[in-house]
Amino acid sequence: MFDWMVWTLPVAVFFCCIALMLVGMTVWEIKSPTTLRKGFLPIATTRGDRLFIGLLSAAYINLAFVGMAGWIAQWLSLESEPSIWVSFVLSMLSLALVMKKG
């Protein structure tokens, strides 16, 4: 099914998490319509808005990590680049923060 693209395990897990979140948010929205809420974000947002902003920030965290992995390995004197799982965990924590407090 996914033979058209070279999927690594972290990338597949990341996209599966996004798909599960979209399904979960759709069911949640149908069962309990959302209202605007003001958190630490500078605008009033709904759950869907916070999910979108959180997914964008998660993607940027992953891209930044991939782009700076060589520099991080050199700066920390590591033998190899740090695992992509580090950025996955950071991006999911960022997403959870935006969803909860945003």
N, CA, C and O atoms as a GROMACS GRO file, in nm:
protein
  408
    1MET      N    1   0.081  -0.120   0.000
    1MET     CA    2   0.000   0.000   0.000
    1MET      C    3   0.086   0.126   0.000
    1MET      O    4   0.057   0.222  -0.072
    2PHE      N    5   0.191   0.127   0.081
    2PHE     CA    6   0.277   0.244   0.090
    2PHE      C    7   0.407   0.226   0.013
    2PHE      O    8   0.507   0.291   0.045
    3ASP      N    9   0.408   0.140  -0.087
    3ASP     CA   10   0.530   0.112  -0.162
    3ASP      C   11   0.572   0.228  -0.251
    3ASP      O   12   0.688   0.234  -0.293
    4TRP      N   13   0.482   0.320  -0.281
    4TRP     CA   14   0.514   0.431  -0.369
    4TRP      C   15   0.608   0.532  -0.303
    4TRP      O   16   0.666   0.616  -0.372
    5MET      N   17   0.623   0.525  -0.173
    5MET     CA   18   0.708   0.618  -0.100
    5MET      C   19   0.792   0.540   0.000
    5MET      O   20   0.746   0.440   0.056
    6VAL      N   21   0.912   0.584   0.021
    6VAL     CA   22   0.999   0.517   0.119
    6VAL      C   23   0.959   0.569   0.257
    6VAL      O   24   1.000   0.678   0.298
    7TRP      N   25   0.880   0.490   0.328
    7TRP     CA   26   0.832   0.529   0.460
    7TRP      C   27   0.928   0.476   0.566
    7TRP      O   28   0.964   0.359   0.566
    8THR      N   29   0.967   0.565   0.656
    8THR     CA   30   1.039   0.521   0.774
    8THR      C   31   0.936   0.503   0.885
    8THR      O   32   0.827   0.559   0.877
    9LEU      N   33   0.970   0.429   0.984
    9LEU     CA   34   0.876   0.405   1.094
    9LEU      C   35   0.831   0.535   1.161
    9LEU      O   36   0.711   0.552   1.184
   10PRO      N   37   0.922   0.628   1.194
   10PRO     CA   38   0.876   0.752   1.257
   10PRO      C   39   0.780   0.832   1.170
   10PRO      O   40   0.683   0.889   1.221
   11VAL      N   41   0.804   0.837   1.040
   11VAL     CA   42   0.716   0.911   0.950
   11VAL      C   43   0.579   0.844   0.943
   11VAL      O   44   0.476   0.912   0.946
   12ALA      N   45   0.577   0.712   0.933
   12ALA     CA   46   0.450   0.639   0.928
   12ALA      C   47   0.371   0.659   1.058
   12ALA      O   48   0.250   0.679   1.054
   13VAL      N   49   0.438   0.653   1.172
   13VAL     CA   50   0.371   0.673   1.301
   13VAL      C   51   0.316   0.816   1.310
   13VAL      O   52   0.204   0.837   1.356
   14PHE      N   53   0.395   0.914   1.265
   14PHE     CA   54   0.353   1.054   1.268
   14PHE      C   55   0.225   1.073   1.186
   14PHE      O   56   0.130   1.136   1.234
   15PHE      N   57   0.222   1.021   1.064
   15PHE     CA   58   0.105   1.038   0.979
   15PHE      C   59  -0.015   0.957   1.028
   15PHE      O   60  -0.129   1.000   1.012
   16CYS      N   61   0.009   0.842   1.087
   16CYS     CA   62  -0.101   0.765   1.146
   16CYS      C   63  -0.161   0.840   1.265
   16CYS      O   64  -0.283   0.839   1.283
   17CYS      N   65  -0.076   0.904   1.344
   17CYS     CA   66  -0.126   0.984   1.456
   17CYS      C   67  -0.211   1.100   1.406
   17CYS      O   68  -0.316   1.130   1.464
   18ILE      N   69  -0.169   1.165   1.298
   18ILE     CA   70  -0.246   1.276   1.241
   18ILE      C   71  -0.381   1.225   1.193
   18ILE      O   72  -0.484   1.287   1.219
   19ALA      N   73  -0.383   1.112   1.122
   19ALA     CA   74  -0.509   1.056   1.073
   19ALA      C   75  -0.602   1.020   1.188
   19ALA      O   76  -0.722   1.048   1.182
   20LEU      N   77  -0.549   0.960   1.294
   20LEU     CA   78  -0.631   0.925   1.410
   20LEU      C   79  -0.685   1.050   1.480
   20LEU      O   80  -0.799   1.050   1.527
   21MET      N   81  -0.604   1.155   1.487
   21MET     CA   82  -0.650   1.279   1.548
   21MET      C   83  -0.763   1.341   1.467
   21MET      O   84  -0.861   1.390   1.524
   22LEU      N   85  -0.751   1.339   1.335
   22LEU     CA   86  -0.857   1.395   1.251
   22LEU      C   87  -0.988   1.317   1.266
   22LEU      O   88  -1.096   1.377   1.273
   23VAL      N   89  -0.979   1.186   1.271
   23VAL     CA   90  -1.100   1.105   1.292
   23VAL      C   91  -1.159   1.133   1.430
   23VAL      O   92  -1.280   1.152   1.444
   24GLY      N   93  -1.074   1.135   1.531
   24GLY     CA   94  -1.121   1.162   1.667
   24GLY      C   95  -1.183   1.299   1.682
   24GLY      O   96  -1.286   1.314   1.747
   25MET      N   97  -1.121   1.400   1.622
   25MET     CA   98  -1.176   1.536   1.630
   25MET      C   99  -1.308   1.546   1.556
   25MET      O  100  -1.397   1.620   1.599
   26THR      N  101  -1.324   1.474   1.445
   26THR     CA  102  -1.451   1.476   1.372
   26THR      C  103  -1.563   1.416   1.456
   26THR      O  104  -1.671   1.473   1.464
   27VAL      N  105  -1.536   1.302   1.517
   27VAL     CA  106  -1.637   1.238   1.603
   27VAL      C  107  -1.670   1.328   1.721
   27VAL      O  108  -1.787   1.343   1.756
   28TRP      N  109  -1.568   1.387   1.783
   28TRP     CA  110  -1.587   1.476   1.897
   28TRP      C  111  -1.671   1.597   1.858
   28TRP      O  112  -1.758   1.639   1.934
   29GLU      N  113  -1.646   1.653   1.741
   29GLU     CA  114  -1.719   1.770   1.694
   29GLU      C  115  -1.866   1.736   1.666
   29GLU      O  116  -1.955   1.817   1.693
   30ILE      N  117  -1.891   1.618   1.615
   30ILE     CA  118  -2.029   1.575   1.589
   30ILE      C  119  -2.104   1.556   1.720
   30ILE      O  120  -2.220   1.595   1.732
   31LYS      N  121  -2.038   1.496   1.818
   31LYS     CA  122  -2.104   1.468   1.947
   31LYS      C  123  -2.116   1.592   2.035
   31LYS      O  124  -2.213   1.606   2.109
   32SER      N  125  -2.018   1.682   2.026
   32SER     CA  126  -2.017   1.800   2.112
   32SER      C  127  -1.962   1.918   2.033
   32SER      O  128  -1.841   1.938   2.027
   33PRO      N  129  -2.051   1.999   1.972
   33PRO     CA  130  -2.002   2.115   1.895
   33PRO      C  131  -1.918   2.208   1.981
   33PRO      O  132  -1.943   2.226   2.100
   34THR      N  133  -1.819   2.267   1.920
   34THR     CA  134  -1.722   2.349   1.991
   34THR      C  135  -1.766   2.494   2.000
   34THR      O  136  -1.853   2.538   1.925
   35THR      N  137  -1.707   2.568   2.092
   35THR     CA  138  -1.728   2.711   2.106
   35THR      C  139  -1.592   2.780   2.104
   35THR      O  140  -1.489   2.716   2.127
   36LEU      N  141  -1.593   2.908   2.078
   36LEU     CA  142  -1.467   2.984   2.079
   36LEU      C  143  -1.413   2.993   2.221
   36LEU      O  144  -1.488   3.004   2.318
   37ARG      N  145  -1.279   2.987   2.231
   37ARG     CA  146  -1.213   2.995   2.361
   37ARG      C  147  -1.085   3.075   2.345
   37ARG      O  148  -1.019   3.066   2.242
   38LYS      N  149  -1.050   3.151   2.446
   38LYS     CA  150  -0.927   3.231   2.444
   38LYS      C  151  -0.827   3.167   2.538
   38LYS      O  152  -0.853   3.155   2.658
   39GLY      N  153  -0.712   3.126   2.484
   39GLY     CA  154  -0.603   3.070   2.565
   39GLY      C  155  -0.481   3.159   2.549
   39GLY      O  156  -0.493   3.281   2.543
   40PHE      N  157  -0.363   3.098   2.542
   40PHE     CA  158  -0.241   3.177   2.527
   40PHE      C  159  -0.220   3.225   2.383
   40PHE      O  160  -0.138   3.314   2.359
   41LEU      N  161  -0.293   3.166   2.288
   41LEU     CA  162  -0.284   3.214   2.151
   41LEU      C  163  -0.349   3.352   2.142
   41LEU      O  164  -0.442   3.381   2.217
   42PRO      N  165  -0.301   3.438   2.052
   42PRO     CA  166  -0.351   3.576   2.048
   42PRO      C  167  -0.491   3.590   1.987
   42PRO      O  168  -0.539   3.703   1.971
   43ILE      N  169  -0.557   3.481   1.954
   43ILE     CA  170  -0.690   3.486   1.895
   43ILE      C  171  -0.780   3.386   1.967
   43ILE      O  172  -0.732   3.291   2.029
   44ALA      N  173  -0.910   3.408   1.960
   44ALA     CA  174  -1.005   3.310   2.011
   44ALA      C  175  -1.012   3.196   1.911
   44ALA      O  176  -1.023   3.219   1.790
   45THR      N  177  -1.006   3.073   1.959
   45THR     CA  178  -0.997   2.957   1.870
   45THR      C  179  -1.098   2.850   1.909
   45THR      O  180  -1.146   2.844   2.022
   46THR      N  181  -1.130   2.766   1.811
   46THR     CA  182  -1.209   2.645   1.836
   46THR      C  183  -1.112   2.527   1.844
   46THR      O  184  -0.992   2.544   1.823
   47ARG      N  185  -1.164   2.408   1.876
   47ARG     CA  186  -1.078   2.290   1.881
   47ARG      C  187  -1.011   2.266   1.746
   47ARG      O  188  -0.893   2.232   1.740
   48GLY      N  189  -1.086   2.282   1.639
   48GLY     CA  190  -1.030   2.260   1.505
   48GLY      C  191  -0.920   2.359   1.473
   48GLY      O  192  -0.819   2.322   1.412
   49ASP      N  193  -0.938   2.485   1.513
   49ASP     CA  194  -0.833   2.586   1.492
   49ASP      C  195  -0.706   2.548   1.566
   49ASP      O  196  -0.596   2.556   1.512
   50ARG      N  197  -0.723   2.505   1.691
   50ARG     CA  198  -0.607   2.467   1.772
   50ARG      C  199  -0.539   2.343   1.715
   50ARG      O  200  -0.416   2.332   1.719
   51LEU      N  201  -0.618   2.248   1.662
   51LEU     CA  202  -0.559   2.130   1.599
   51LEU      C  203  -0.477   2.171   1.477
   51LEU      O  204  -0.364   2.124   1.460
   52PHE      N  205  -0.531   2.258   1.394
   52PHE     CA  206  -0.459   2.304   1.276
   52PHE      C  207  -0.330   2.376   1.313
   52PHE      O  208  -0.225   2.349   1.255
   53ILE      N  209  -0.338   2.467   1.408
   53ILE     CA  210  -0.218   2.540   1.452
   53ILE      C  211  -0.117   2.444   1.515
   53ILE      O  212   0.003   2.456   1.491
   54GLY      N  213  -0.165   2.350   1.593
   54GLY     CA  214  -0.077   2.251   1.655
   54GLY      C  215  -0.010   2.161   1.553
   54GLY      O  216   0.108   2.129   1.567
   55LEU      N  217  -0.084   2.119   1.450
   55LEU     CA  218  -0.025   2.035   1.345
   55LEU      C  219   0.079   2.112   1.264
   55LEU      O  220   0.182   2.057   1.227
   56LEU      N  221   0.051   2.239   1.237
   56LEU     CA  222   0.152   2.321   1.169
   56LEU      C  223   0.279   2.334   1.252
   56LEU      O  224   0.390   2.320   1.201
   57SER      N  225   0.262   2.360   1.382
   57SER     CA  226   0.381   2.374   1.467
   57SER      C  227   0.455   2.241   1.478
   57SER      O  228   0.578   2.240   1.483
   58ALA      N  229   0.383   2.130   1.483
   58ALA     CA  230   0.448   1.999   1.487
   58ALA      C  231   0.528   1.974   1.359
   58ALA      O  232   0.639   1.923   1.365
   59ALA      N  233   0.471   2.009   1.246
   59ALA     CA  234   0.543   1.991   1.120
   59ALA      C  235   0.669   2.077   1.116
   59ALA      O  236   0.774   2.030   1.072
   60TYR      N  237   0.658   2.202   1.161
   60TYR     CA  238   0.776   2.290   1.161
   60TYR      C  239   0.884   2.240   1.258
   60TYR      O  240   1.003   2.251   1.228
   61ILE      N  241   0.844   2.187   1.371
   61ILE     CA  242   0.942   2.130   1.466
   61ILE      C  243   1.016   2.014   1.401
   61ILE      O  244   1.138   2.004   1.412
   62ASN      N  245   0.942   1.925   1.334
   62ASN     CA  246   1.005   1.811   1.266
   62ASN      C  247   1.099   1.856   1.155
   62ASN      O  248   1.210   1.805   1.142
   63LEU      N  249   1.055   1.952   1.075
   63LEU     CA  250   1.140   2.002   0.966
   63LEU      C  251   1.266   2.069   1.020
   63LEU      O  252   1.375   2.049   0.968
   64ALA      N  253   1.250   2.148   1.125
   64ALA     CA  254   1.366   2.215   1.184
   64ALA      C  255   1.464   2.113   1.241
   64ALA      O  256   1.585   2.128   1.227
   65PHE      N  257   1.412   2.010   1.304
   65PHE     CA  258   1.498   1.906   1.362
   65PHE      C  259   1.576   1.833   1.253
   65PHE      O  260   1.696   1.810   1.266
   66VAL      N  261   1.506   1.797   1.145
   66VAL     CA  262   1.574   1.728   1.035
   66VAL      C  263   1.681   1.818   0.974
   66VAL      O  264   1.790   1.772   0.942
   67GLY      N  265   1.649   1.945   0.958
   67GLY     CA  266   1.745   2.039   0.900
   67GLY      C  267   1.865   2.066   0.989
   67GLY      O  268   1.974   2.092   0.938
   68MET      N  269   1.846   2.061   1.119
   68MET     CA  270   1.955   2.094   1.211
   68MET      C  271   2.018   1.972   1.278
   68MET      O  272   2.102   1.988   1.366
   69ALA      N  273   1.979   1.851   1.238
   69ALA     CA  274   2.029   1.730   1.304
   69ALA      C  275   2.182   1.719   1.297
   69ALA      O  276   2.246   1.682   1.396
   70GLY      N  277   2.239   1.751   1.184
   70GLY     CA  278   2.385   1.746   1.170
   70GLY      C  279   2.453   1.847   1.262
   70GLY      O  280   2.554   1.816   1.325
   71TRP      N  281   2.398   1.966   1.268
   71TRP     CA  282   2.453   2.070   1.354
   71TRP      C  283   2.440   2.031   1.501
   71TRP      O  284   2.532   2.053   1.579
   72ILE      N  285   2.326   1.972   1.538
   72ILE     CA  286   2.306   1.928   1.677
   72ILE      C  287   2.407   1.820   1.713
   72ILE      O  288   2.465   1.823   1.822
   73ALA      N  289   2.429   1.725   1.622
   73ALA     CA  290   2.527   1.618   1.648
   73ALA      C  291   2.667   1.676   1.666
   73ALA      O  292   2.741   1.633   1.754
   74GLN      N  293   2.702   1.774   1.584
   74GLN     CA  294   2.834   1.837   1.596
   74GLN      C  295   2.843   1.918   1.725
   74GLN      O  296   2.944   1.911   1.794
   75TRP      N  297   2.740   1.994   1.758
   75TRP     CA  298   2.741   2.080   1.875
   75TRP      C  299   2.748   1.999   2.004
   75TRP      O  300   2.816   2.039   2.099
   76LEU      N  301   2.678   1.884   2.007
   76LEU     CA  302   2.680   1.799   2.126
   76LEU      C  303   2.788   1.691   2.121
   76LEU      O  304   2.795   1.607   2.210
   77SER      N  305   2.871   1.693   2.018
   77SER     CA  306   2.980   1.596   1.998
   77SER      C  307   2.928   1.452   1.998
   77SER      O  308   2.984   1.364   2.063
   78LEU      N  309   2.820   1.430   1.924
   78LEU     CA  310   2.763   1.295   1.912
   78LEU      C  311   2.828   1.223   1.795
   78LEU      O  312   2.873   1.286   1.699
   79GLU      N  313   2.833   1.090   1.802
   79GLU     CA  314   2.891   1.012   1.693
   79GLU      C  315   2.801   1.010   1.570
   79GLU      O  316   2.850   1.004   1.457
   80SER      N  317   2.670   1.015   1.592
   80SER     CA  318   2.576   1.017   1.480
   80SER      C  319   2.465   1.118   1.510
   80SER      O  320   2.454   1.168   1.622
   81GLU      N  321   2.385   1.146   1.409
   81GLU     CA  322   2.275   1.241   1.428
   81GLU      C  323   2.173   1.184   1.527
   81GLU      O  324   2.152   1.063   1.531
   82PRO      N  325   2.109   1.271   1.605
   82PRO     CA  326   2.009   1.223   1.700
   82PRO      C  327   1.890   1.161   1.628
   82PRO      O  328   1.861   1.195   1.513
   83SER      N  329   1.822   1.072   1.696
   83SER     CA  330   1.709   1.001   1.638
   83SER      C  331   1.592   1.095   1.607
   83SER      O  332   1.568   1.192   1.679
   84ILE      N  333   1.522   1.065   1.500
   84ILE     CA  334   1.406   1.145   1.462
   84ILE      C  335   1.293   1.130   1.564
   84ILE      O  336   1.201   1.211   1.567
   85TRP      N  337   1.300   1.026   1.648
   85TRP     CA  338   1.199   1.008   1.752
   85TRP      C  339   1.201   1.125   1.850
   85TRP      O  340   1.098   1.155   1.912
   86VAL      N  341   1.316   1.190   1.866
   86VAL     CA  342   1.324   1.306   1.954
   86VAL      C  343   1.231   1.416   1.903
   86VAL      O  344   1.155   1.474   1.981
   87SER      N  345   1.236   1.444   1.773
   87SER     CA  346   1.150   1.548   1.718
   87SER      C  347   1.004   1.505   1.720
   87SER      O  348   0.915   1.589   1.736
   88PHE      N  349   0.978   1.375   1.704
   88PHE     CA  350   0.840   1.327   1.711
   88PHE      C  351   0.782   1.355   1.849
   88PHE      O  352   0.670   1.406   1.861
   89VAL      N  353   0.856   1.322   1.953
   89VAL     CA  354   0.809   1.345   2.091
   89VAL      C  355   0.791   1.495   2.116
   89VAL      O  356   0.691   1.537   2.174
   90LEU      N  357   0.888   1.576   2.073
   90LEU     CA  358   0.878   1.721   2.092
   90LEU      C  359   0.757   1.779   2.019
   90LEU      O  360   0.685   1.864   2.072
   91SER      N  361   0.734   1.732   1.897
   91SER     CA  362   0.622   1.785   1.820
   91SER      C  363   0.488   1.743   1.880
   91SER      O  364   0.393   1.821   1.879
   92MET      N  365   0.478   1.621   1.932
   92MET     CA  366   0.353   1.577   1.994
   92MET      C  367   0.328   1.650   2.127
   92MET      O  368   0.213   1.679   2.161
   93LEU      N  369   0.435   1.681   2.201
   93LEU     CA  370   0.419   1.760   2.322
   93LEU      C  371   0.373   1.902   2.288
   93LEU      O  372   0.288   1.959   2.358
   94SER      N  373   0.428   1.958   2.183
   94SER     CA  374   0.388   2.090   2.137
   94SER      C  375   0.242   2.090   2.095
   94SER      O  376   0.167   2.182   2.129
   95LEU      N  377   0.202   1.989   2.021
   95LEU     CA  378   0.062   1.977   1.978
   95LEU      C  379  -0.031   1.966   2.098
   95LEU      O  380  -0.136   2.031   2.103
   96ALA      N  381   0.007   1.883   2.196
   96ALA     CA  382  -0.076   1.867   2.316
   96ALA      C  383  -0.088   2.000   2.393
   96ALA      O  384  -0.196   2.032   2.444
   97LEU      N  385   0.020   2.075   2.401
   97LEU     CA  386   0.017   2.204   2.469
   97LEU      C  387  -0.077   2.302   2.399
   97LEU      O  388  -0.157   2.369   2.465
   98VAL      N  389  -0.069   2.310   2.267
   98VAL     CA  390  -0.157   2.400   2.193
   98VAL      C  391  -0.303   2.357   2.207
   98VAL      O  392  -0.391   2.442   2.223
   99MET      N  393  -0.329   2.227   2.201
   99MET     CA  394  -0.466   2.178   2.214
   99MET      C  395  -0.522   2.205   2.354
   99MET      O  396  -0.640   2.240   2.367
  100LYS      N  397  -0.441   2.190   2.455
  100LYS     CA  398  -0.488   2.204   2.593
  100LYS      C  399  -0.497   2.350   2.638
  100LYS      O  400  -0.599   2.392   2.692
  101LYS      N  401  -0.392   2.428   2.614
  101LYS     CA  402  -0.384   2.563   2.669
  101LYS      C  403  -0.401   2.674   2.566
  101LYS      O  404  -0.418   2.790   2.602
  102GLY      N  405  -0.397   2.639   2.436
  102GLY     CA  406  -0.404   2.739   2.329
  102GLY      C  407  -0.537   2.801   2.321
  102GLY      O  408  -0.560   2.888   2.237
   0.00000   0.00000   0.00000
